[in-house]
Amino acid sequence: MDENAIRQWFIDCFGPIQGEMAWNQFSNMPEELRDQLMSQDVSKLPKPAEVRSMMQAFTAGGLNTFGDIQHITEEGPINVKLAKSLALQQANGEGSETSVSAEYGEMARRAISEANLWLDTACEFNPAQGETQVLTRAGWVEGCIDSWAQFASPIAESMSDALASILSQRFGDSEFHTEISGIFAGPVQIPIPDDMKDPAKLMRFVGNTSFAMQLGRAAGDLSHEVRGSFDQSISLLKNPAGGLIVQNVVEYAKSLEIDVNEVMSYLALQELAHSRLYASVPWLMPRFEALLGKYARGTSIDLDAMEEQIRDAQSVDPDSMADAVNITKVAFPDTPEQQQAMKSLENLLALVEGWVDTVVWRAGMAHIPHIEQLREMLRRERAIGGPAERTFESLIGLQLRPKRMREAAALWDNICATEGAQARDAKWSHPDLLPQLPNDDDDNTSQSQNNGSSENTENTTFAASNATDMADYLAKKGLPFRRAHAVVGNAVAYCIENRKVLLALTMEEFKKMSPLFETDIYEVLQIENCVKNRDSYGGTGPKQVKRQQREAKKIVNRQKKLAAEWKEANAFIE
């Protein structure tokens, strides 16, 4: 790379004036450092647009001086301002509408008004206070980013402690001298003021910033996919009456090829049923918060894995930096306490979604012609894990899905049929009054988990009949099966969205889902190998099939012999 190329790169990144200043600073760097940078291909440098985006995000996040850095770090484990800035950049990206059109705004408000009338006939709970909002993607980010940060804070705190511990082990109680360089500063060494020379403080800043990047990118991605504020089944929006992200609703309707008015009405029913439940049951959200906190605070970080992730983060773009603190890659397997918290969360979530499912169906069955199709689509989305569920897993490590939603819906339907809607809704007055899902005890935990997995497989057979083999592959690589199941669920969802099968995925696509995938995954997913590997009794493997054929022949021959004997013994009848 010649001097003109690097000079132009500085100008493209920072503009004519500041770019020239950066070039002058570069020219005054030690010769060996300049030579090292000049030996690189210009295409390997961060893209100017990425650098500008990062600079804008950092400015919006209040990171202009070391004094700002110290202040932000002391405020908490996540730089919420930075997360919000990154999320809004993505929410307002190409293709996003900055306002809701008059046509669709009126359609949404009409659907909300009608949904409230229909729900009055189907449940005993009153509407939540306030008005259900008609939102843009950016409006959704503005309204819920604080809630996401609250849920993610315990994990972020553990990450910061782990980062500080890593550096303390390397530096002990010593301080940095005058400069910091490397991944967190780039090729230019940065002077450090005396009050920021503590390695632990610097690493807390790194954790604070990196987790904010991860949260911001996740929320930004989510803003393009969620349709309402309760898509993750938990109240996140500041407005208790919820809201609809109109652009996403319209695009969802087009993808289903169902009239947008129908889809708007159905999703409005979903949103308002959730808002009524949470507004009328004051203990519900605190219960979710307590269980989420219990799970998150129990997370232990693998320091060796954390250090490896940091070492591998070679780019300044948000995706690379955020990946350095990805909880799914550095957390130890769940403790028994976490497993119990997760079980309680899943059961409570299933009861919430089951109640909403049955109430929405009763409220909308006379008004929405395609309600059964829409209901089934949403059930499948919940089962395999939609974007909101995947975000919970990436930020907290928790596979938050209502696995037993169908059972819960059937349970609420039965209560309503036998005791009435009033008695059904009265069971939310206290946690102890909630109905118990079938086989929901410790002795049957394993069975219920298997049932959930079977349901997920059944719902996604059309996308990936070899999904179980994919999960087994990851488990053999050392990934806990719960996390392997989550990776496969995301893979199947991706295949559904992109009209692919698992074997059609590229290696790059596999690697994005899990770094454990290698080229041998293609051999594992070959249908003939999937069939052959089922070698347990009654399985599809060749040995087992031949065994069953031999057994079948014995049975047939035995039956033929018995028939012949019977015929001979009863020949006189003829």
C-alpha positions as CSV (number, residue, x, y, z in Angstrom):
1,M,0.0,0.0,0.0
2,D,1.5,3.3,-1.0
3,E,1.3,6.6,0.9
4,N,-1.3,8.1,-1.4
5,A,-3.7,5.2,-0.7
6,I,-3.4,5.4,3.1
7,R,-3.7,9.2,2.9
8,Q,-6.9,8.9,0.9
9,W,-8.2,6.4,3.3
10,F,-7.8,8.9,6.2
11,I,-9.6,11.6,4.1
12,D,-12.4,9.2,3.3
13,C,-12.8,8.3,6.9
14,F,-12.5,11.7,8.6
15,G,-13.1,14.3,5.9
16,P,-10.6,16.6,4.2
17,I,-9.4,18.6,7.3
18,Q,-9.4,15.9,10.0
19,G,-8.2,13.4,7.5
20,E,-5.1,15.5,6.8
21,M,-4.5,15.9,10.5
22,A,-4.7,12.1,10.9
23,W,-2.3,11.7,8.0
24,N,0.2,14.1,9.6
25,Q,-0.1,12.1,12.9
26,F,0.5,8.9,10.9
27,S,3.6,10.5,9.3
28,N,5.1,11.2,12.8
29,M,4.6,7.7,14.0
30,P,7.6,5.5,14.6
31,E,9.0,4.1,11.4
32,E,8.5,0.5,12.2
33,L,4.9,1.1,13.0
34,R,4.4,3.0,9.7
35,D,6.1,0.2,7.8
36,Q,3.9,-2.4,9.4
37,L,0.7,-0.6,8.4
38,M,2.0,0.3,4.9
39,S,2.7,-3.4,4.3
40,Q,-1.0,-4.2,4.5
41,D,-3.5,-4.3,1.6
42,V,-5.7,-1.2,1.7
43,S,-8.7,-3.5,1.2
44,K,-8.0,-5.1,4.6
45,L,-8.5,-1.7,6.4
46,P,-11.9,-1.0,7.9
47,K,-14.3,0.5,5.4
48,P,-14.5,4.3,5.7
49,A,-18.3,4.1,6.1
50,E,-17.8,1.7,9.1
51,V,-15.3,4.0,10.7
52,R,-17.6,7.0,10.3
53,S,-20.6,5.0,11.6
54,M,-18.5,4.0,14.7
55,M,-17.3,7.6,15.2
56,Q,-20.9,8.9,15.1
57,A,-22.1,6.2,17.5
58,F,-19.3,6.9,19.9
59,T,-20.0,10.6,19.9
60,A,-23.7,9.9,20.5
61,G,-22.7,7.5,23.2
62,G,-20.8,10.3,25.1
63,L,-17.4,8.8,24.4
64,N,-15.4,11.9,23.4
65,T,-12.7,12.1,26.1
66,F,-11.2,9.8,28.7
67,G,-13.2,11.8,31.3
68,D,-16.4,10.7,29.4
69,I,-15.1,7.2,29.3
70,Q,-14.6,7.1,33.1
71,H,-18.0,8.6,33.7
72,I,-19.8,6.2,31.4
73,T,-18.1,3.2,32.9
74,E,-19.1,4.3,36.4
75,E,-22.8,4.6,35.4
76,G,-23.3,0.9,34.8
77,P,-22.2,-2.2,32.9
78,I,-23.7,-1.1,29.6
79,N,-23.4,2.2,27.7
80,V,-27.1,2.5,26.9
81,K,-26.5,5.7,24.9
82,L,-24.1,3.9,22.6
83,A,-26.4,0.9,22.3
84,K,-29.3,3.2,21.4
85,S,-27.2,5.1,18.8
86,L,-26.1,1.9,17.1
87,A,-29.7,0.5,17.2
88,L,-31.1,3.7,15.7
89,Q,-28.6,3.8,12.9
90,Q,-29.7,0.3,11.9
91,A,-33.4,1.0,12.5
92,N,-33.2,4.1,10.3
93,G,-31.1,2.3,7.6
94,E,-31.9,1.8,4.0
95,G,-35.5,0.7,3.4
96,S,-36.8,2.0,6.7
97,E,-39.6,4.5,6.8
98,T,-39.1,7.6,9.0
99,S,-42.8,8.0,9.6
100,V,-46.0,6.0,9.3
101,S,-48.1,6.8,6.2
102,A,-51.6,8.3,6.7
103,E,-53.1,5.2,5.0
104,Y,-51.4,2.6,7.1
105,G,-51.6,4.7,10.2
106,E,-55.4,4.9,9.8
107,M,-55.6,1.2,9.1
108,A,-53.6,0.4,12.2
109,R,-55.7,2.7,14.5
110,R,-58.9,1.2,13.1
111,A,-57.6,-2.3,13.7
112,I,-56.6,-1.4,17.3
113,S,-60.0,0.1,18.0
114,E,-61.8,-3.0,16.6
115,A,-59.5,-5.4,18.5
116,N,-60.4,-3.7,21.8
117,L,-64.1,-4.2,21.0
118,W,-63.7,-7.8,20.1
119,L,-61.6,-8.5,23.2
120,D,-64.3,-7.1,25.4
121,T,-66.4,-10.2,24.5
122,A,-63.6,-12.7,25.0
123,C,-61.9,-11.8,28.3
124,E,-62.6,-10.2,31.6
125,F,-59.6,-7.9,31.7
126,N,-59.9,-4.2,30.9
127,P,-57.7,-2.3,28.3
128,A,-54.4,-1.0,29.5
129,Q,-54.1,2.7,30.3
130,G,-53.1,4.9,27.4
131,E,-53.2,4.4,23.7
132,T,-51.6,1.7,21.7
133,Q,-48.9,3.3,19.6
134,V,-48.4,3.2,15.9
135,L,-44.7,3.0,15.6
136,T,-41.8,3.2,13.2
137,R,-38.8,0.9,13.6
138,A,-36.9,3.8,15.3
139,G,-39.8,4.5,17.6
140,W,-39.8,0.9,18.8
141,V,-36.0,1.2,19.5
142,E,-36.6,4.4,21.4
143,G,-39.3,2.8,23.5
144,C,-37.7,-0.5,24.5
145,I,-33.9,-0.1,24.5
146,D,-33.9,0.7,28.3
147,S,-35.8,-2.6,29.0
148,W,-33.4,-4.6,26.9
149,A,-30.5,-3.0,28.8
150,Q,-32.1,-3.8,32.2
151,F,-32.5,-7.5,31.3
152,A,-28.9,-7.7,29.9
153,S,-27.2,-5.8,32.8
154,P,-26.5,-8.9,35.1
155,I,-24.7,-10.7,32.2
156,A,-22.9,-7.5,31.2
157,E,-21.7,-7.1,34.8
158,S,-20.4,-10.7,34.7
159,M,-18.6,-10.0,31.4
160,S,-17.0,-6.8,32.8
161,D,-15.8,-8.7,35.9
162,A,-14.4,-11.5,33.6
163,L,-12.6,-9.0,31.4
164,A,-11.1,-7.2,34.4
165,S,-10.0,-10.5,35.9
166,I,-8.3,-11.5,32.6
167,L,-6.2,-8.3,32.5
168,S,-5.5,-8.4,36.2
169,Q,-4.1,-11.9,35.8
170,R,-1.8,-10.6,33.1
171,F,-0.7,-7.4,34.7
172,G,-1.3,-8.0,38.4
173,D,-1.7,-4.8,40.3
174,S,0.6,-2.8,38.0
175,E,-0.5,0.1,35.9
176,F,-0.1,0.8,32.2
177,H,2.7,3.3,31.7
178,T,1.6,6.0,29.3
179,E,0.1,4.4,26.3
180,I,-2.3,1.7,25.1
181,S,-2.2,0.1,21.7
182,G,-3.5,-3.0,19.9
183,I,-7.1,-4.1,19.3
184,F,-8.7,-1.4,21.5
185,A,-6.7,1.5,20.1
186,G,-5.7,0.4,16.6
187,P,-2.2,1.0,15.2
188,V,-2.0,4.5,16.8
189,Q,-0.8,4.5,20.5
190,I,-3.0,6.6,22.7
191,P,-1.8,8.5,25.8
192,I,-3.7,7.5,29.0
193,P,-4.3,10.0,31.9
194,D,-3.2,8.9,35.3
195,D,-6.7,8.1,36.6
196,M,-7.3,5.6,33.8
197,K,-4.1,3.6,34.0
198,D,-5.7,0.9,36.1
199,P,-6.0,-2.2,33.8
200,A,-9.3,-3.2,35.5
201,K,-10.9,0.2,34.7
202,L,-9.8,0.0,31.1
203,M,-11.2,-3.5,30.7
204,R,-14.5,-2.5,32.3
205,F,-14.7,0.2,29.7
206,V,-14.0,-2.4,27.0
207,G,-16.7,-4.6,28.4
208,N,-19.1,-1.7,28.8
209,T,-18.6,-0.6,25.2
210,S,-18.5,-4.1,23.6
211,F,-21.7,-5.2,25.2
212,A,-23.4,-1.9,24.2
213,M,-22.3,-2.7,20.6
214,Q,-23.8,-6.2,20.9
215,L,-27.1,-4.9,22.4
216,G,-27.3,-2.1,19.8
217,R,-26.8,-4.4,16.9
218,A,-29.3,-6.9,18.3
219,A,-31.9,-4.3,18.9
220,G,-31.3,-2.7,15.4
221,D,-31.7,-6.1,13.7
222,L,-34.8,-6.8,15.8
223,S,-36.4,-3.5,14.8
224,H,-36.7,-4.8,11.2
225,E,-38.5,-8.0,12.2
226,V,-40.8,-7.5,15.3
227,R,-44.4,-6.6,14.6
228,G,-45.5,-5.6,18.1
229,S,-44.0,-4.7,21.5
230,F,-44.9,-8.2,22.9
231,D,-43.4,-10.3,20.2
232,Q,-41.0,-11.7,22.8
233,S,-44.0,-12.3,25.1
234,I,-42.6,-9.9,27.8
235,S,-43.5,-6.3,28.2
236,L,-40.6,-4.1,27.0
237,L,-42.2,-0.9,25.7
238,K,-42.6,1.9,28.2
239,N,-46.2,2.4,27.1
240,P,-48.3,-0.3,28.9
241,A,-50.8,-0.3,26.0
242,G,-48.1,-1.5,23.6
243,G,-47.6,-0.7,20.0
244,L,-47.5,-2.0,16.4
245,I,-44.5,-1.5,14.1
246,V,-46.6,-0.8,11.0
247,Q,-44.0,-1.2,8.3
248,N,-43.1,-4.6,9.6
249,V,-46.7,-5.6,9.8
250,V,-47.3,-4.6,6.2
251,E,-44.2,-6.5,5.0
252,Y,-45.2,-9.5,7.0
253,A,-48.7,-9.5,5.4
254,K,-47.1,-9.3,1.9
255,S,-44.8,-12.3,2.7
256,L,-47.9,-14.3,3.7
257,E,-49.9,-13.1,0.7
258,I,-52.8,-12.4,3.0
259,D,-54.7,-9.1,3.0
260,V,-52.9,-6.6,5.1
261,N,-56.2,-5.6,6.9
262,E,-56.6,-9.1,8.2
263,V,-53.0,-9.4,9.3
264,M,-53.2,-6.0,11.0
265,S,-56.3,-7.0,12.9
266,Y,-54.9,-10.3,14.0
267,L,-51.6,-8.8,15.3
268,A,-53.5,-5.9,17.0
269,L,-55.5,-8.6,18.8
270,Q,-52.2,-10.3,19.9
271,E,-50.7,-7.0,21.1
272,L,-53.8,-5.8,23.0
273,A,-54.5,-9.2,24.6
274,H,-50.9,-9.1,26.0
275,S,-51.3,-5.6,27.2
276,R,-54.5,-6.3,29.0
277,L,-53.0,-9.3,30.7
278,Y,-49.9,-7.5,31.9
279,A,-51.9,-4.4,33.0
280,S,-54.4,-6.5,34.9
281,V,-51.9,-8.9,36.6
282,P,-49.5,-6.7,38.6
283,W,-47.3,-9.6,39.8
284,L,-46.6,-11.0,36.3
285,M,-43.9,-8.7,35.0
286,P,-42.0,-8.6,38.3
287,R,-42.1,-12.4,38.3
288,F,-40.5,-12.5,34.9
289,E,-37.9,-10.0,35.9
290,A,-37.0,-12.0,39.0
291,L,-36.6,-15.2,37.1
292,L,-34.6,-13.6,34.3
293,G,-32.4,-12.0,36.9
294,K,-31.9,-15.3,38.8
295,Y,-30.9,-17.0,35.6
296,A,-28.6,-14.2,34.5
297,R,-26.8,-13.8,37.8
298,G,-26.1,-17.5,37.9
299,T,-24.1,-17.3,34.7
300,S,-20.4,-18.2,35.0
301,I,-17.9,-17.0,32.4
302,D,-15.1,-19.2,31.0
303,L,-12.1,-16.9,31.2
304,D,-10.1,-18.9,28.7
305,A,-12.9,-18.8,26.1
306,M,-13.4,-15.0,26.8
307,E,-9.7,-14.3,26.2
308,E,-9.7,-16.3,23.0
309,Q,-12.7,-14.3,21.7
310,I,-11.0,-11.0,22.5
311,R,-7.8,-12.2,20.8
312,D,-9.7,-13.1,17.7
313,A,-11.5,-9.7,17.4
314,Q,-9.5,-8.1,14.7
315,S,-11.9,-5.6,13.2
316,V,-13.3,-2.3,14.5
317,D,-16.7,-2.9,13.0
318,P,-19.6,-3.3,15.6
319,D,-20.2,-6.9,14.6
320,S,-16.7,-8.0,15.3
321,M,-16.4,-6.1,18.6
322,A,-19.8,-7.3,19.8
323,D,-18.8,-10.9,19.0
324,A,-15.9,-10.6,21.5
325,V,-18.4,-10.7,24.4
326,N,-21.0,-13.1,23.0
327,I,-22.4,-15.0,26.0
328,T,-23.2,-18.1,23.9
329,K,-19.5,-18.6,23.3
330,V,-18.0,-18.0,26.7
331,A,-20.5,-19.2,29.3
332,F,-20.2,-22.4,31.3
333,P,-23.1,-24.9,31.2
334,D,-26.2,-24.0,33.2
335,T,-26.2,-24.7,37.0
336,P,-29.1,-26.6,38.6
337,E,-30.4,-23.2,39.9
338,Q,-30.4,-21.8,36.3
339,Q,-32.1,-24.9,35.0
340,Q,-34.9,-24.5,37.6
341,A,-35.2,-20.8,36.7
342,M,-35.4,-21.6,33.0
343,K,-38.1,-24.3,33.6
344,S,-40.2,-21.8,35.6
345,L,-39.7,-19.2,32.9
346,E,-40.7,-21.5,30.1
347,N,-43.8,-22.7,32.0
348,L,-44.9,-19.2,32.9
349,L,-44.3,-18.1,29.3
350,A,-46.3,-21.0,27.9
351,L,-49.2,-20.1,30.2
352,V,-49.1,-16.4,29.0
353,E,-48.9,-17.4,25.3
354,G,-51.5,-20.1,25.7
355,W,-53.9,-17.7,27.3
356,V,-53.3,-15.1,24.6
357,D,-53.7,-17.7,21.9
358,T,-57.1,-18.9,23.1
359,V,-58.4,-15.4,23.9
360,V,-57.3,-14.0,20.5
361,W,-59.0,-17.0,18.7
362,R,-62.3,-16.5,20.5
363,A,-62.2,-12.7,19.9
364,G,-61.3,-12.9,16.2
365,M,-62.8,-16.1,14.8
366,A,-65.9,-14.3,13.6
367,H,-64.0,-11.4,12.1
368,I,-60.7,-12.7,10.5
369,P,-61.2,-15.2,7.7
370,H,-57.6,-16.5,7.8
371,I,-57.3,-16.7,11.6
372,E,-56.4,-20.4,11.6
373,Q,-53.6,-19.9,9.1
374,L,-52.3,-16.9,11.0
375,R,-52.6,-18.7,14.3
376,E,-50.6,-21.7,13.1
377,M,-47.9,-19.4,11.6
378,L,-47.4,-17.7,14.9
379,R,-47.4,-20.9,16.8
380,R,-44.7,-22.3,14.6
381,E,-42.7,-19.1,14.9
382,R,-42.9,-19.3,18.7
383,A,-41.9,-23.0,18.6
384,I,-38.8,-22.7,16.5
385,G,-37.8,-19.3,18.0
386,G,-38.4,-16.1,16.3
387,P,-36.0,-13.1,16.2
388,A,-36.9,-11.9,19.6
389,E,-36.3,-15.3,21.2
390,R,-32.9,-15.4,19.4
391,T,-32.0,-12.0,20.8
392,F,-32.7,-13.2,24.3
393,E,-30.3,-16.1,23.8
394,S,-27.5,-13.9,22.3
395,L,-27.7,-11.3,25.1
396,I,-28.5,-13.5,28.1
397,G,-27.8,-17.0,27.0
398,L,-31.4,-18.0,27.7
399,Q,-33.5,-20.0,25.2
400,L,-36.7,-18.2,26.1
401,R,-39.5,-20.0,24.2
402,P,-43.0,-21.1,25.1
403,K,-42.3,-24.7,24.3
404,R,-45.6,-26.0,25.7
405,M,-47.8,-23.3,24.3
406,R,-50.2,-25.7,22.6
407,E,-50.7,-27.6,25.9
408,A,-51.3,-24.4,27.7
409,A,-53.8,-23.1,25.1
410,A,-55.7,-26.4,25.3
411,L,-55.7,-26.1,29.1
412,W,-57.1,-22.6,29.0
413,D,-59.7,-23.7,26.5
414,N,-60.8,-26.5,28.7
415,I,-61.1,-24.2,31.8
416,C,-63.1,-21.7,29.8
417,A,-65.4,-24.5,28.5
418,T,-66.0,-26.0,31.9
419,E,-65.9,-23.0,34.2
420,G,-66.4,-20.0,32.0
421,A,-64.2,-17.0,31.0
422,Q,-64.6,-15.2,34.3
423,A,-63.2,-18.2,36.2
424,R,-60.5,-18.7,33.6
425,D,-59.2,-15.1,34.0
426,A,-59.6,-15.1,37.8
427,K,-56.8,-17.7,38.0
428,W,-54.3,-14.9,37.2
429,S,-55.2,-13.2,40.5
430,H,-52.4,-15.0,42.3
431,P,-49.4,-17.2,41.1
432,D,-50.6,-20.1,43.2
433,L,-53.9,-20.2,41.4
434,L,-52.4,-20.8,38.0
435,P,-53.2,-24.1,36.4
436,Q,-50.4,-26.7,36.1
437,L,-49.4,-27.9,32.8
438,P,-49.7,-31.7,32.2
439,N,-46.7,-33.7,33.6
440,D,-45.2,-30.5,34.9
441,D,-43.1,-31.9,37.8
442,D,-39.5,-32.8,38.4
443,D,-39.9,-36.4,37.5
444,N,-41.2,-35.6,34.1
445,T,-39.0,-32.6,33.2
446,S,-37.0,-34.7,30.8
447,Q,-40.1,-36.0,29.2
448,S,-41.6,-32.6,28.7
449,Q,-38.4,-31.3,27.2
450,N,-38.5,-34.2,24.8
451,N,-42.1,-33.4,24.0
452,G,-41.1,-29.8,23.2
453,S,-38.3,-31.0,20.9
454,S,-40.6,-33.4,19.1
455,E,-43.1,-30.6,18.5
456,N,-40.4,-28.4,17.1
457,T,-39.2,-31.1,14.8
458,E,-42.7,-31.9,13.7
459,N,-43.4,-28.2,12.9
460,T,-40.2,-27.9,10.9
461,T,-39.9,-31.2,9.0
462,F,-40.6,-29.5,5.7
463,A,-37.5,-27.4,6.2
464,A,-35.0,-29.9,7.7
465,S,-35.7,-33.5,8.2
466,N,-32.1,-34.0,9.3
467,A,-32.2,-31.3,12.0
468,T,-31.8,-33.8,14.9
469,D,-28.6,-35.1,13.3
470,M,-27.3,-31.6,13.2
471,A,-28.0,-31.1,16.9
472,D,-26.2,-34.5,17.6
473,Y,-23.2,-33.3,15.6
474,L,-22.9,-30.1,17.8
475,A,-23.3,-32.1,21.0
476,K,-20.5,-34.4,20.0
477,K,-18.4,-31.3,19.4
478,G,-18.9,-30.4,23.1
479,L,-21.8,-28.0,22.9
480,P,-24.5,-28.6,25.6
481,F,-27.5,-30.1,23.9
482,R,-29.8,-27.2,25.0
483,R,-27.5,-24.8,23.2
484,A,-27.1,-27.2,20.2
485,H,-30.9,-27.3,20.0
486,A,-31.1,-23.5,19.9
487,V,-28.5,-23.3,17.2
488,V,-30.4,-25.8,15.1
489,G,-33.7,-24.0,15.7
490,N,-32.1,-20.8,14.4
491,A,-30.7,-22.7,11.4
492,V,-34.1,-24.1,10.5
493,A,-35.7,-20.7,10.9
494,Y,-33.1,-19.3,8.6
495,C,-33.8,-22.1,6.1
496,I,-37.5,-21.4,6.2
497,E,-37.0,-17.7,5.7
498,N,-34.6,-18.2,2.8
499,R,-36.3,-21.2,1.2
500,K,-33.4,-23.6,1.7
501,V,-32.6,-26.9,3.2
502,L,-29.8,-27.5,5.7
503,L,-27.6,-29.3,3.1
504,A,-27.8,-26.2,0.8
505,L,-26.2,-23.9,3.4
506,T,-22.7,-22.6,2.6
507,M,-19.8,-23.1,5.0
508,E,-19.9,-19.4,5.7
509,E,-23.6,-19.6,6.7
510,F,-22.8,-22.6,8.9
511,K,-19.9,-20.7,10.6
512,K,-22.2,-17.7,11.4
513,M,-24.5,-20.1,13.2
514,S,-21.7,-21.8,15.2
515,P,-17.9,-21.8,14.9
516,L,-18.0,-25.6,15.7
517,F,-19.3,-26.4,12.2
518,E,-16.6,-27.9,9.9
519,T,-16.8,-29.3,6.4
520,D,-17.7,-32.8,7.8
521,I,-21.2,-31.4,8.6
522,Y,-22.1,-32.0,4.9
523,E,-21.4,-35.7,5.3
524,V,-23.3,-35.9,8.5
525,L,-26.4,-34.3,7.0
526,Q,-26.5,-36.6,4.0
527,I,-29.9,-38.3,4.2
528,E,-28.4,-41.8,3.6
529,N,-26.0,-41.2,6.6
530,C,-28.8,-39.9,8.8
531,V,-30.7,-43.1,8.1
532,K,-27.6,-45.3,8.6
533,N,-26.6,-43.7,11.9
534,R,-29.9,-44.7,13.6
535,D,-28.6,-48.0,14.7
536,S,-30.4,-48.5,18.0
537,Y,-33.2,-51.1,18.3
538,G,-36.1,-50.2,16.0
539,G,-33.9,-47.6,14.2
540,T,-33.5,-47.0,10.4
541,G,-30.0,-48.2,10.1
542,P,-29.4,-51.1,7.6
543,K,-28.5,-53.6,10.4
544,Q,-31.7,-52.7,12.3
545,V,-33.9,-52.8,9.2
546,K,-32.5,-56.3,8.3
547,R,-33.1,-57.4,11.9
548,Q,-36.7,-56.2,11.7
549,Q,-37.1,-58.0,8.4
550,R,-35.9,-61.2,9.9
551,E,-38.3,-60.8,12.8
552,A,-41.1,-60.0,10.5
553,K,-40.4,-63.1,8.4
554,K,-40.4,-65.2,11.5
555,I,-43.8,-63.8,12.5
556,V,-45.3,-64.2,9.1
557,N,-44.0,-67.8,8.9
558,R,-45.3,-68.6,12.3
559,Q,-48.7,-67.1,11.4
560,K,-48.8,-69.1,8.2
561,K,-48.0,-72.3,10.1
562,L,-50.8,-71.6,12.6
563,A,-53.2,-70.9,9.8
564,A,-52.3,-74.1,8.1
565,E,-52.7,-76.1,11.3
566,W,-56.1,-74.4,11.9
567,K,-57.2,-75.2,8.4
568,E,-56.2,-78.8,8.8
569,A,-57.8,-79.1,12.1
570,N,-61.1,-77.7,10.8
571,A,-61.1,-79.4,7.4
572,F,-64.3,-81.3,8.4
573,I,-66.2,-78.0,8.2
574,E,-65.8,-77.9,4.5
